[in-house]
Amino acid sequence: MYRFILATLFPELFRPFVETSLIGKAVERGLLGFDFLNVRDFALDRHRTVDDSPYGGGPGMVMMAEPVIRAMVDLPVCHKVFLSPQGKPFTQSTAQRFAALDKPLLLFCGRYEGLDERVVERFDDQLSIGDFVLNGGEVAAMAVIEAVSRLIPGVIGKLDSTVEESFSNGLLEYPQYTRPEEIDGQRVPDILLSGNHAKIAEWRRGQSLLRTYLTRPDLFAVYEMSDKDRKLFNDALKGHPEK
Ligand code: SAM
């Protein structure tokens, strides 16, 4: 079983999340497990205070170091992640690294203006889910949980479907279509109806390269294309209306 430990002031936010859809089913089947740690339970006063005003002044409150240190003292051996907009970007390769861990993954959800810097150093990773600021780390933790869980064998139907997914090979995924064959005059590309699996794979590869080029030039710039890739990309580019 793959275990997540969620350190949060709002464990109730996770209840429907861990009981619903693929994650809920994976919990029922014993593939995923969740433990919760409420930092408020480790406060030092009877008001269960976990925040205080910042040294040096300024707006907002800061999560205090001591309750967090107390909460982390008796943890089992685990990989400790502090979710923060100031962290390194969380990417598909981070998700792959976490899915391969042989110990629980602790996700610490900050609140207020953040965490006393002296505790931040005690985490193994500080990770951001994007260049924007959330009210707290809980939604970020859910994003990490979904990305990691779908790489755990058995959680989604076919692990194969994660192999070609966006980012897993450095590219965005090719476009997908399902029935009907035509909607308002828009037809599914003929190649997908041809039954020629080799040609379909080539078309998908070309589309995957084209999409990455058009919407994620940062990824495309560092992607090393083979000679065959270059040909498939050029064919896809020729067929693109805005080439
Ligand atoms: N004052 C902080 C700053 O400017 O960097 C932002 C604090 S934010 C309001 C409160 C908490 O939300 C953070 O400690 C972090 O746990 C979480 N959070 C906010 N944005 C995040 C992001 N993009 N990725 C991961 N966690 C985030």
py3Dmol code that shows the C-alpha trace and the ligand (Angstrom):
import py3Dmol

protein = """\
ATOM      1  CA  MET A   1       0.000   0.000   0.000  1.00  0.00           C
ATOM      2  CA  TYR A   2       1.233   3.508  -0.887  1.00  0.00           C
ATOM      3  CA  ARG A   3       0.767   5.865   2.086  1.00  0.00           C
ATOM      4  CA  PHE A   4       0.280   9.624   2.147  1.00  0.00           C
ATOM      5  CA  ILE A   5       0.543  11.589   5.393  1.00  0.00           C
ATOM      6  CA  LEU A   6      -1.287  14.906   5.211  1.00  0.00           C
ATOM      7  CA  ALA A   7      -0.272  17.605   7.647  1.00  0.00           C
ATOM      8  CA  THR A   8      -3.075  20.153   7.533  1.00  0.00           C
ATOM      9  CA  LEU A   9      -5.166  22.444   9.703  1.00  0.00           C
ATOM     10  CA  PHE A  10      -8.200  21.374   7.639  1.00  0.00           C
ATOM     11  CA  PRO A  11      -8.328  17.559   7.371  1.00  0.00           C
ATOM     12  CA  GLU A  12     -12.058  17.793   6.639  1.00  0.00           C
ATOM     13  CA  LEU A  13     -11.238  19.262   3.206  1.00  0.00           C
ATOM     14  CA  PHE A  14      -9.811  15.879   2.200  1.00  0.00           C
ATOM     15  CA  ARG A  15     -12.738  13.662   3.249  1.00  0.00           C
ATOM     16  CA  PRO A  16     -14.713  13.681  -0.039  1.00  0.00           C
ATOM     17  CA  PHE A  17     -11.471  13.739  -1.996  1.00  0.00           C
ATOM     18  CA  VAL A  18     -10.180  10.465  -0.547  1.00  0.00           C
ATOM     19  CA  GLU A  19     -13.601   8.797  -0.733  1.00  0.00           C
ATOM     20  CA  THR A  20     -14.460   9.640  -4.354  1.00  0.00           C
ATOM     21  CA  SER A  21     -13.741   8.222  -7.810  1.00  0.00           C
ATOM     22  CA  LEU A  22     -10.442   6.463  -8.566  1.00  0.00           C
ATOM     23  CA  ILE A  23      -8.774   7.536  -5.312  1.00  0.00           C
ATOM     24  CA  GLY A  24     -11.754   6.327  -3.254  1.00  0.00           C
ATOM     25  CA  LYS A  25     -11.739   2.972  -5.056  1.00  0.00           C
ATOM     26  CA  ALA A  26      -7.975   2.617  -4.577  1.00  0.00           C
ATOM     27  CA  VAL A  27      -8.411   3.233  -0.828  1.00  0.00           C
ATOM     28  CA  GLU A  28     -11.189   0.602  -0.666  1.00  0.00           C
ATOM     29  CA  ARG A  29      -8.937  -1.872  -2.492  1.00  0.00           C
ATOM     30  CA  GLY A  30      -6.059  -1.210  -0.078  1.00  0.00           C
ATOM     31  CA  LEU A  31      -3.770   0.323  -2.730  1.00  0.00           C
ATOM     32  CA  LEU A  32      -3.634   3.780  -1.138  1.00  0.00           C
ATOM     33  CA  GLY A  33      -3.759   4.853   2.491  1.00  0.00           C
ATOM     34  CA  PHE A  34      -4.076   8.313   4.068  1.00  0.00           C
ATOM     35  CA  ASP A  35      -3.055   9.462   7.551  1.00  0.00           C
ATOM     36  CA  PHE A  36      -3.833  12.915   8.849  1.00  0.00           C
ATOM     37  CA  LEU A  37      -1.821  15.092  11.151  1.00  0.00           C
ATOM     38  CA  ASN A  38      -3.474  18.242  12.465  1.00  0.00           C
ATOM     39  CA  VAL A  39      -0.746  20.651  13.553  1.00  0.00           C
ATOM     40  CA  ARG A  40      -3.288  22.336  15.842  1.00  0.00           C
ATOM     41  CA  ASP A  41      -3.194  19.199  18.033  1.00  0.00           C
ATOM     42  CA  PHE A  42       0.448  20.046  18.778  1.00  0.00           C
ATOM     43  CA  ALA A  43      -0.097  23.686  19.820  1.00  0.00           C
ATOM     44  CA  LEU A  44       1.452  24.767  23.095  1.00  0.00           C
ATOM     45  CA  ASP A  45      -1.514  26.654  24.582  1.00  0.00           C
ATOM     46  CA  ARG A  46      -5.106  25.801  25.453  1.00  0.00           C
ATOM     47  CA  HIS A  47      -6.382  27.996  22.610  1.00  0.00           C
ATOM     48  CA  ARG A  48      -4.516  25.685  20.196  1.00  0.00           C
ATOM     49  CA  THR A  49      -2.733  28.639  18.609  1.00  0.00           C
ATOM     50  CA  VAL A  50      -0.572  27.823  15.579  1.00  0.00           C
ATOM     51  CA  ASP A  51       0.050  31.308  14.137  1.00  0.00           C
ATOM     52  CA  ASP A  52       1.652  34.526  15.299  1.00  0.00           C
ATOM     53  CA  SER A  53       2.546  37.914  13.840  1.00  0.00           C
ATOM     54  CA  PRO A  54       5.734  38.187  11.762  1.00  0.00           C
ATOM     55  CA  TYR A  55       8.965  39.499  13.280  1.00  0.00           C
ATOM     56  CA  GLY A  56       9.813  42.752  11.537  1.00  0.00           C
ATOM     57  CA  GLY A  57       6.155  43.600  11.028  1.00  0.00           C
ATOM     58  CA  GLY A  58       4.033  43.294   7.928  1.00  0.00           C
ATOM     59  CA  PRO A  59       0.596  41.975   7.051  1.00  0.00           C
ATOM     60  CA  GLY A  60      -0.847  38.609   7.999  1.00  0.00           C
ATOM     61  CA  MET A  61       0.262  35.870  10.348  1.00  0.00           C
ATOM     62  CA  VAL A  62       2.964  33.204  10.183  1.00  0.00           C
ATOM     63  CA  MET A  63       2.672  29.498  11.081  1.00  0.00           C
ATOM     64  CA  MET A  64       4.686  28.995  14.254  1.00  0.00           C
ATOM     65  CA  ALA A  65       7.693  26.672  14.273  1.00  0.00           C
ATOM     66  CA  GLU A  66       7.143  24.867  17.571  1.00  0.00           C
ATOM     67  CA  PRO A  67       3.778  23.132  16.897  1.00  0.00           C
ATOM     68  CA  VAL A  68       5.140  21.989  13.526  1.00  0.00           C
ATOM     69  CA  ILE A  69       8.345  20.615  15.075  1.00  0.00           C
ATOM     70  CA  ARG A  70       6.327  18.820  17.774  1.00  0.00           C
ATOM     71  CA  ALA A  71       3.982  17.371  15.122  1.00  0.00           C
ATOM     72  CA  MET A  72       6.905  15.994  13.119  1.00  0.00           C
ATOM     73  CA  VAL A  73       8.896  14.471  15.996  1.00  0.00           C
ATOM     74  CA  ASP A  74       7.093  11.129  16.168  1.00  0.00           C
ATOM     75  CA  LEU A  75       6.493  10.649  12.475  1.00  0.00           C
ATOM     76  CA  PRO A  76       7.503   7.346  10.890  1.00  0.00           C
ATOM     77  CA  VAL A  77      10.384   7.503   8.402  1.00  0.00           C
ATOM     78  CA  CYS A  78       8.880   9.374   5.434  1.00  0.00           C
ATOM     79  CA  HIS A  79       9.698  11.760   2.604  1.00  0.00           C
ATOM     80  CA  LYS A  80       8.731  15.245   3.812  1.00  0.00           C
ATOM     81  CA  VAL A  81       7.413  17.815   1.363  1.00  0.00           C
ATOM     82  CA  PHE A  82       6.501  21.399   2.179  1.00  0.00           C
ATOM     83  CA  LEU A  83       4.042  22.774  -0.379  1.00  0.00           C
ATOM     84  CA  SER A  84       4.875  26.386  -1.113  1.00  0.00           C
ATOM     85  CA  PRO A  85       4.629  28.851  -4.004  1.00  0.00           C
ATOM     86  CA  GLN A  86       8.335  29.455  -3.393  1.00  0.00           C
ATOM     87  CA  GLY A  87       9.238  25.797  -3.989  1.00  0.00           C
ATOM     88  CA  LYS A  88      10.710  24.147  -7.051  1.00  0.00           C
ATOM     89  CA  PRO A  89       8.085  23.293  -9.682  1.00  0.00           C
ATOM     90  CA  PHE A  90       6.235  20.024  -9.099  1.00  0.00           C
ATOM     91  CA  THR A  91       6.390  18.148 -12.429  1.00  0.00           C
ATOM     92  CA  GLN A  92       5.545  14.738 -13.873  1.00  0.00           C
ATOM     93  CA  SER A  93       9.086  13.604 -13.161  1.00  0.00           C
ATOM     94  CA  THR A  94       8.643  14.589  -9.495  1.00  0.00           C
ATOM     95  CA  ALA A  95       5.440  12.522  -9.485  1.00  0.00           C
ATOM     96  CA  GLN A  96       7.381   9.566 -10.940  1.00  0.00           C
ATOM     97  CA  ARG A  97      10.080   9.968  -8.288  1.00  0.00           C
ATOM     98  CA  PHE A  98       7.470  10.028  -5.505  1.00  0.00           C
ATOM     99  CA  ALA A  99       5.551   7.050  -6.918  1.00  0.00           C
ATOM    100  CA  ALA A 100       8.745   4.997  -6.607  1.00  0.00           C
ATOM    101  CA  LEU A 101       9.309   5.871  -2.914  1.00  0.00           C
ATOM    102  CA  ASP A 102       9.545   2.981  -0.482  1.00  0.00           C
ATOM    103  CA  LYS A 103       8.318   5.131   2.411  1.00  0.00           C
ATOM    104  CA  PRO A 104       5.249   7.303   3.047  1.00  0.00           C
ATOM    105  CA  LEU A 105       4.980  10.725   1.412  1.00  0.00           C
ATOM    106  CA  LEU A 106       4.262  13.555   3.874  1.00  0.00           C
ATOM    107  CA  LEU A 107       2.602  16.605   2.334  1.00  0.00           C
ATOM    108  CA  PHE A 108       2.668  19.648   4.595  1.00  0.00           C
ATOM    109  CA  CYS A 109      -0.051  22.174   3.792  1.00  0.00           C
ATOM    110  CA  GLY A 110       0.856  25.682   4.871  1.00  0.00           C
ATOM    111  CA  ARG A 111      -1.665  28.384   5.732  1.00  0.00           C
ATOM    112  CA  TYR A 112      -1.443  32.099   6.619  1.00  0.00           C
ATOM    113  CA  GLU A 113       1.565  33.913   5.115  1.00  0.00           C
ATOM    114  CA  GLY A 114       3.614  30.733   5.281  1.00  0.00           C
ATOM    115  CA  LEU A 115       5.788  28.839   7.705  1.00  0.00           C
ATOM    116  CA  ASP A 116       8.542  30.053  10.058  1.00  0.00           C
ATOM    117  CA  GLU A 117      11.649  29.711   7.861  1.00  0.00           C
ATOM    118  CA  ARG A 118      13.499  27.714  10.524  1.00  0.00           C
ATOM    119  CA  VAL A 119      11.167  24.752   9.947  1.00  0.00           C
ATOM    120  CA  VAL A 120      11.236  24.924   6.160  1.00  0.00           C
ATOM    121  CA  GLU A 121      14.803  23.586   6.233  1.00  0.00           C
ATOM    122  CA  ARG A 122      13.590  20.371   7.903  1.00  0.00           C
ATOM    123  CA  PHE A 123      11.716  19.221   4.784  1.00  0.00           C
ATOM    124  CA  ASP A 124      13.254  17.069   2.054  1.00  0.00           C
ATOM    125  CA  ASP A 125      11.572  19.066  -0.723  1.00  0.00           C
ATOM    126  CA  GLN A 126       9.818  22.405  -1.052  1.00  0.00           C
ATOM    127  CA  LEU A 127       7.466  22.223  -4.040  1.00  0.00           C
ATOM    128  CA  SER A 128       5.122  24.553  -5.883  1.00  0.00           C
ATOM    129  CA  ILE A 129       2.257  23.495  -8.150  1.00  0.00           C
ATOM    130  CA  GLY A 130       2.452  26.707 -10.201  1.00  0.00           C
ATOM    131  CA  ASP A 131       3.235  30.401 -10.298  1.00  0.00           C
ATOM    132  CA  PHE A 132       0.168  31.555  -8.373  1.00  0.00           C
ATOM    133  CA  VAL A 133      -0.727  31.860  -4.695  1.00  0.00           C
ATOM    134  CA  LEU A 134      -3.382  29.684  -3.046  1.00  0.00           C
ATOM    135  CA  ASN A 135      -4.893  30.280   0.386  1.00  0.00           C
ATOM    136  CA  GLY A 136      -3.375  27.060   1.662  1.00  0.00           C
ATOM    137  CA  GLY A 137      -1.494  23.952   0.625  1.00  0.00           C
ATOM    138  CA  GLU A 138      -4.501  21.604   0.652  1.00  0.00           C
ATOM    139  CA  VAL A 139      -5.475  22.038  -3.006  1.00  0.00           C
ATOM    140  CA  ALA A 140      -1.787  21.723  -3.950  1.00  0.00           C
ATOM    141  CA  ALA A 141      -1.575  18.495  -1.916  1.00  0.00           C
ATOM    142  CA  MET A 142      -4.607  17.117  -3.778  1.00  0.00           C
ATOM    143  CA  ALA A 143      -2.903  17.855  -7.091  1.00  0.00           C
ATOM    144  CA  VAL A 144       0.223  16.000  -5.938  1.00  0.00           C
ATOM    145  CA  ILE A 145      -1.847  13.063  -4.632  1.00  0.00           C
ATOM    146  CA  GLU A 146      -3.671  12.666  -7.965  1.00  0.00           C
ATOM    147  CA  ALA A 147      -0.499  12.904 -10.029  1.00  0.00           C
ATOM    148  CA  VAL A 148       1.360  10.371  -7.852  1.00  0.00           C
ATOM    149  CA  SER A 149      -1.537   7.928  -7.318  1.00  0.00           C
ATOM    150  CA  ARG A 150      -2.212   7.405 -11.011  1.00  0.00           C
ATOM    151  CA  LEU A 151       1.338   6.057 -11.311  1.00  0.00           C
ATOM    152  CA  ILE A 152       0.816   3.462  -8.561  1.00  0.00           C
ATOM    153  CA  PRO A 153       0.109   0.071 -10.192  1.00  0.00           C
ATOM    154  CA  GLY A 154      -3.591  -0.818 -10.008  1.00  0.00           C
ATOM    155  CA  VAL A 155      -4.932   2.666  -9.192  1.00  0.00           C
ATOM    156  CA  ILE A 156      -6.051   3.460 -12.725  1.00  0.00           C
ATOM    157  CA  GLY A 157      -7.319   0.771 -15.072  1.00  0.00           C
ATOM    158  CA  LYS A 158      -4.333   0.486 -17.400  1.00  0.00           C
ATOM    159  CA  LEU A 159      -0.951   1.775 -16.315  1.00  0.00           C
ATOM    160  CA  ASP A 160      -0.206   1.888 -20.065  1.00  0.00           C
ATOM    161  CA  SER A 161      -2.337   4.991 -20.370  1.00  0.00           C
ATOM    162  CA  THR A 162       0.131   6.917 -18.198  1.00  0.00           C
ATOM    163  CA  VAL A 163       3.067   6.025 -20.468  1.00  0.00           C
ATOM    164  CA  GLU A 164       1.956   8.173 -23.418  1.00  0.00           C
ATOM    165  CA  GLU A 165       0.440  10.909 -21.298  1.00  0.00           C
ATOM    166  CA  SER A 166       1.543  14.523 -21.497  1.00  0.00           C
ATOM    167  CA  PHE A 167       4.972  15.191 -19.943  1.00  0.00           C
ATOM    168  CA  SER A 168       5.838  11.515 -19.380  1.00  0.00           C
ATOM    169  CA  ASN A 169       8.068  11.570 -22.488  1.00  0.00           C
ATOM    170  CA  GLY A 170       8.765  15.318 -22.483  1.00  0.00           C
ATOM    171  CA  LEU A 171       5.914  16.095 -24.917  1.00  0.00           C
ATOM    172  CA  LEU A 172       2.209  16.897 -24.734  1.00  0.00           C
ATOM    173  CA  GLU A 173      -0.163  14.093 -25.628  1.00  0.00           C
ATOM    174  CA  TYR A 174      -1.728  13.840 -29.116  1.00  0.00           C
ATOM    175  CA  PRO A 175      -5.399  14.869 -29.604  1.00  0.00           C
ATOM    176  CA  GLN A 176      -8.048  12.300 -28.672  1.00  0.00           C
ATOM    177  CA  TYR A 177     -11.456  11.661 -30.256  1.00  0.00           C
ATOM    178  CA  THR A 178     -14.413   9.401 -29.520  1.00  0.00           C
ATOM    179  CA  ARG A 179     -17.830   8.745 -31.122  1.00  0.00           C
ATOM    180  CA  PRO A 180     -19.589  10.084 -33.125  1.00  0.00           C
ATOM    181  CA  GLU A 181     -17.432  10.348 -36.256  1.00  0.00           C
ATOM    182  CA  GLU A 182     -18.876  13.761 -37.105  1.00  0.00           C
ATOM    183  CA  ILE A 183     -20.206  16.676 -35.040  1.00  0.00           C
ATOM    184  CA  ASP A 184     -21.504  19.851 -36.751  1.00  0.00           C
ATOM    185  CA  GLY A 185     -19.433  19.039 -39.842  1.00  0.00           C
ATOM    186  CA  GLN A 186     -16.246  18.389 -37.833  1.00  0.00           C
ATOM    187  CA  ARG A 187     -14.921  14.960 -38.707  1.00  0.00           C
ATOM    188  CA  VAL A 188     -12.562  12.715 -36.799  1.00  0.00           C
ATOM    189  CA  PRO A 189      -9.262  12.609 -38.776  1.00  0.00           C
ATOM    190  CA  ASP A 190      -9.557   9.819 -41.381  1.00  0.00           C
ATOM    191  CA  ILE A 191      -6.308   8.179 -40.281  1.00  0.00           C
ATOM    192  CA  LEU A 192      -7.865   7.260 -36.912  1.00  0.00           C
ATOM    193  CA  LEU A 193     -10.613   5.310 -38.697  1.00  0.00           C
ATOM    194  CA  SER A 194      -8.176   3.530 -41.033  1.00  0.00           C
ATOM    195  CA  GLY A 195      -7.334   0.619 -38.751  1.00  0.00           C
ATOM    196  CA  ASN A 196      -3.663   1.048 -39.785  1.00  0.00           C
ATOM    197  CA  HIS A 197      -2.021   1.046 -36.363  1.00  0.00           C
ATOM    198  CA  ALA A 198       1.470   1.896 -37.581  1.00  0.00           C
ATOM    199  CA  LYS A 199       0.183   4.947 -39.473  1.00  0.00           C
ATOM    200  CA  ILE A 200      -1.982   5.960 -36.507  1.00  0.00           C
ATOM    201  CA  ALA A 201       1.054   5.825 -34.215  1.00  0.00           C
ATOM    202  CA  GLU A 202       3.038   8.006 -36.653  1.00  0.00           C
ATOM    203  CA  TRP A 203       0.210  10.536 -36.958  1.00  0.00           C
ATOM    204  CA  ARG A 204      -0.105  10.702 -33.170  1.00  0.00           C
ATOM    205  CA  ARG A 205       3.623  11.222 -32.779  1.00  0.00           C
ATOM    206  CA  GLY A 206       3.523  14.090 -35.290  1.00  0.00           C
ATOM    207  CA  GLN A 207       0.544  15.681 -33.538  1.00  0.00           C
ATOM    208  CA  SER A 208       2.219  15.307 -30.165  1.00  0.00           C
ATOM    209  CA  LEU A 209       5.313  17.127 -31.464  1.00  0.00           C
ATOM    210  CA  LEU A 210       3.175  19.808 -33.156  1.00  0.00           C
ATOM    211  CA  ARG A 211       1.129  20.503 -30.015  1.00  0.00           C
ATOM    212  CA  THR A 212       4.219  20.794 -27.911  1.00  0.00           C
ATOM    213  CA  TYR A 213       5.774  23.169 -30.467  1.00  0.00           C
ATOM    214  CA  LEU A 214       2.654  25.355 -30.592  1.00  0.00           C
ATOM    215  CA  THR A 215       1.726  25.550 -26.908  1.00  0.00           C
ATOM    216  CA  ARG A 216       4.863  24.652 -24.961  1.00  0.00           C
ATOM    217  CA  PRO A 217       7.878  26.011 -26.857  1.00  0.00           C
ATOM    218  CA  ASP A 218       9.880  25.673 -23.610  1.00  0.00           C
ATOM    219  CA  LEU A 219       9.443  21.871 -23.698  1.00  0.00           C
ATOM    220  CA  PHE A 220       9.908  21.679 -27.466  1.00  0.00           C
ATOM    221  CA  ALA A 221      13.202  23.590 -27.301  1.00  0.00           C
ATOM    222  CA  VAL A 222      14.830  20.949 -25.098  1.00  0.00           C
ATOM    223  CA  TYR A 223      13.250  17.908 -26.747  1.00  0.00           C
ATOM    224  CA  GLU A 224      15.723  15.896 -28.837  1.00  0.00           C
ATOM    225  CA  MET A 225      13.982  14.834 -32.034  1.00  0.00           C
ATOM    226  CA  SER A 226      15.138  11.821 -34.028  1.00  0.00           C
ATOM    227  CA  ASP A 227      15.272  12.089 -37.840  1.00  0.00           C
ATOM    228  CA  LYS A 228      11.932  10.277 -37.981  1.00  0.00           C
ATOM    229  CA  ASP A 229      10.432  12.687 -35.422  1.00  0.00           C
ATOM    230  CA  ARG A 230      11.584  15.628 -37.544  1.00  0.00           C
ATOM    231  CA  LYS A 231       9.823  14.215 -40.593  1.00  0.00           C
ATOM    232  CA  LEU A 232       6.602  13.482 -38.666  1.00  0.00           C
ATOM    233  CA  PHE A 233       6.731  16.961 -37.134  1.00  0.00           C
ATOM    234  CA  ASN A 234       7.214  18.623 -40.540  1.00  0.00           C
ATOM    235  CA  ASP A 235       4.307  16.613 -41.999  1.00  0.00           C
ATOM    236  CA  ALA A 236       2.093  17.647 -39.069  1.00  0.00           C
ATOM    237  CA  LEU A 237       3.173  21.284 -39.408  1.00  0.00           C
ATOM    238  CA  LYS A 238       2.333  21.282 -43.138  1.00  0.00           C
ATOM    239  CA  GLY A 239      -1.161  20.029 -42.320  1.00  0.00           C
ATOM    240  CA  HIS A 240      -1.728  22.676 -39.655  1.00  0.00           C
ATOM    241  CA  PRO A 241      -3.953  25.589 -40.764  1.00  0.00           C
ATOM    242  CA  GLU A 242      -1.821  28.270 -38.993  1.00  0.00           C
ATOM    243  CA  LYS A 243       1.559  26.996 -40.109  1.00  0.00           C
TER     244      LYS A 243
END
"""
ligand_1 = """\
27
SAM
N 3.175 34.514 1.660
C 3.486 33.373 0.848
C 4.301 33.819 -0.360
O 4.098 34.954 -0.810
O 5.107 33.042 -0.875
C 2.207 32.687 0.379
C 1.527 31.946 1.467
S 0.053 31.137 0.917
C -1.164 32.355 1.200
C -0.273 29.967 2.195
C 0.144 28.537 1.904
O -0.524 28.065 0.759
C 1.606 28.308 1.619
O 2.389 28.211 2.799
C 1.581 26.998 0.865
O 1.537 25.886 1.743
C 0.261 27.074 0.112
N 0.429 27.462 -1.301
C 0.035 28.634 -1.864
N 0.324 28.663 -3.166
C 0.925 27.490 -3.467
C 1.475 26.951 -4.657
N 1.468 27.612 -5.801
N 2.002 25.702 -4.593
C 2.031 25.017 -3.441
N 1.542 25.490 -2.262
C 0.985 26.710 -2.282
"""
view = py3Dmol.view(width=600, height=400)
view.addModel(protein, "pdb")
view.setStyle({"model": 0}, {"cartoon": {"style": "trace"}})
view.addModel(ligand_1, "xyz")
view.setStyle({"model": 1}, {"stick": {}})
view.zoomTo()
view.show()
